[in-house]
Amino acid sequence: MKYFLIPLFLLFSLLSAVQGAFAEPSISFEDKTFDFGDVNQGDLLEHAFVFSNDGTDILVIEKVTAS
């Protein structure tokens, strides 16, 4: 019986490792752009970009800048 369990355990370990190797984050946005229209100088503007991680790994966001 134990000779059957060892290869089975090794197979599940290998499958777990292979699945982890292909894991990657994937970001998706509801809207990629937003037009504020005509704006007067000094007006405070705010907009929230809603996004989600559709991937299978942790999404890390670094160095966010405005354009």
GITARA-V98423 format. One record per backbone hydrogen bond with DSSP energy under -0.5 kcal/mol. CO is the residue of the C=O (numbers start at 1). NH is the residue of the N-H. If there is no record, write none. Layout:
# GITARA-V98423
co=CO nh=NH
co=CO nh=NH
This chain:
# GITARA-V98423
co=1 nh=4
co=1 nh=5
co=2 nh=6
co=3 nh=7
co=4 nh=8
co=5 nh=9
co=6 nh=10
co=7 nh=11
co=8 nh=12
co=9 nh=13
co=10 nh=14
co=11 nh=15
co=12 nh=16
co=13 nh=17
co=14 nh=18
co=15 nh=19
co=16 nh=20
co=17 nh=21
co=18 nh=22
co=19 nh=22
co=20 nh=23
co=24 nh=56
co=24 nh=57
co=26 nh=54
co=26 nh=55
co=28 nh=52
co=34 nh=36
co=40 nh=43
co=43 nh=45
co=47 nh=49
co=48 nh=50
co=50 nh=30
co=52 nh=28
co=52 nh=54
co=58 nh=60
co=59 nh=61
co=60 nh=62
